[in-house]
């Protein structure tokens, strides 16, 4: 069971590192669309950069067993936010361009993976009493 917990946590951490890298540098189509469609300009670049930092923090927390639960909880909040924006009229499930529905599908897959990490970590803490 420990190996599975490690594997799932590392996969989730890798996902968040991959996603965070895309938040730094030039403008991001997703956050630019949210800013344009909502009329709230601080989404690009301020919320984009803050999201990237939070994703890195979540990935780092997921790696260490003692902080994995906190990392998974932070990751869950980030994923709920991402899915929420995809379900909003500001972004939508199909973001257009080359990305289409793939970004939404990745968020949903990461949500399921994250739920598994949370469940395994919780079960581990209950069974070991830590």
Secondary structure as UniProt FT lines:
FT   HELIX           2..21
FT   TURN            22..23
FT   HELIX           29..38
FT   HELIX           41..43
FT   TURN            44..45
FT   HELIX           46..63
FT   TURN            65..67
FT   HELIX           68..86
FT   TURN            89..91
FT   TURN            97..101
FT   HELIX           102..128
//
